[in-house]
Amino acid sequence: MTSREAARTTTRRIRIRRTRVAGLLVVIGVIVSLGHQLLASSSSTAGSTTDLLRSAHHGALGKVPSAVWPAYGQAAFIETGRPQVQAGPNQHAAAIASVAKVMTAYLVLRDHPLRAGEDGPTITLTDADVADTDRRRGQHESFVSIAAGEELTERQALQALLLPSANNIAAVLARWDAGSADRFVARMNATARSLGMTHTRYTDPSGYDDATVSTAADQVRVVDRAMTLPVFASIVATPSATLPVAGTVHNTNTLLGHNGFVGVKTGSDDAAGGCFAFRAVRWIDGKRTTITGVVLGQPGHDQIAAGLAAAAAMVDRIAGHRAVPGLQQRTLPPGTAPRSHRPRLHARHEP
């Protein structure tokens, strides 16, 4: 081997050694970096117990734990600080019974706003209104007694609509507001579209028609919007009211004033099951939290009680509190209701 060839061989060996050393340093660097990441992850996990508890409460990445939802039907809610509607499983267009009256009241108040303490214009009831009431009585609908020539203020008509859930007054308000029930229903559907209620179709102002359908998630949108109107919120928070002919009428929401419930509207019939659009105020993580929700399709012989019980249990689970006595189950057994919360029944198609 010449001196020149020996020099080339030596240079080649040096390059190989340098390459191996550089590769080894890269591997060591990767290992050290991974070690730092693992230590940082461990430190972050150890220092975020509160965040983990909140994650367990609301579900990973903001998802609601499946245990929150009723065992039957469908439900959805929205709460303070979380503007997105949280929708449970089984969302599909279904009959909503008298929960439809939330949209009716919302449109009337939007077209004829009332300030606190105002009663609004008067509505004079006619012979045709009495005949319509008699027809609805014969069909076992919910109604309030009226007389031809009776005058109801706008506020009184809304009280009759929302407290005892009078279908006959829903028809009166629709004609008064839009000139006819058909025009009013068209406006209900237009408003639903504007609120993003894509699975909703109204066919009547009372919800008695089983073709009036929606989802719990859709209904949360209009309930939340209606509760921004102070007069609507004050009426649905009222236990009873006095009307000229019907006398004292009672709110079908028998949870009102219990466990933070401040409204909103019950609904029930054979097609819809037990339904309840609600608002409750609870303390969650030390903060006053408003929960607005809807449950639909709750089964049971006493459908109203089933809807109320499902909502009460759902709010307890959302808030993380112990269920109140008598309402621990997701729904009550058919035909049962807590004695203190048993609703007053007026007719088959209530709320």
C-alpha positions, 0 to 999 in steps of 0.5 A: 500500500502506498503512502497516498492509499494509506492516507485515504484509508485513514481519512475514510475511517475517521469519517465513518467514526464521526458519522457513528458518533453523530448518529449516537448523539442524535439518538441520545437527544431523542431519548432525553427529549422524550424523557422531558415530555413524559416528566412534563406530562406527569407533572401536568397530570398531578397538578390538574386534579380540579380539571380532571374532576371537571372533565369527569363531570362534563365528559371528555372534550366537553361531551356530556356523560351518557348517565346524564340523559334519561333512559327513554325518549330524548333530551337536550340542554344548554347551560350558563357559560356553555353556549352550545346545545348539548344533545342526548342520543335518539334525537329525531323529529317527534310529537311535542304536544303542548311544548309547542305553546312556547313558540306560540307565546314567543311570537305573540310577545315578539309581535306585541311586546309587554313591559313589566306590569303591563297587561296589554290590549284586550281580546274580545272572545266571540261566539265562534271562540265558544263553539271552538272551545265546546268542540275541543272539550268534546275531544278531551283537549285542555281548555279554559272556560270562556264566554262570548263577549269576555275580554282577556288582556294579552297577559291573561291570554298568555297566562291561560296558554302557559299555565293550564295549557289551554288549547282554545286560547292558543287558537284565539291568540293565533287568530288575534296575532296573524289573522288566521291560524294558518298564517300564524303557523306559517310564521311559527315555521319561518321563525323555527328556520331562523332559529336553526330548528332544522328538524321542526315542523309546526302544524298548529299553535297548540301542539294538539296535532301529532304532526307538530314535531320537533327534537329536544335540541331544536326546542331548547333553542326557542325555549332559551330565546323565549326566556329572554323575554321578561314577561314570558319568564315571569308568567311561566314562573307563576303558580296560578292566575285569575281569569274573568270566567275560568277563575283561578287556573294553576300552572301544570309545572308542579316542580316550580319553586322546587330544587331551583326550577323556575319554568317553563312548559309541560306537555303530554299526550299519547303520541308525545308521551311526557314532555317538559321544557324547563329552566332550573338554577343550580350552583355548579363548581361554586357558580350560579348556573342556569340550565335550560333543557327539554325532555321528550317522549317520557313513558308512563301512565302519568305522562306529565309526572314522567316528564317532570321526573325525567327533567328533575333527575337530569338536572340533578345529574348535570349539577352533580347533586344527590337526587331529591327523594322520590326522584332518584330514577331516570323516570318514575314507574308508570302511574306514579309520581311524588306526592308533593309534585303530583300535577293537576290534571285537567284533560287528556291533552295537557300541557 
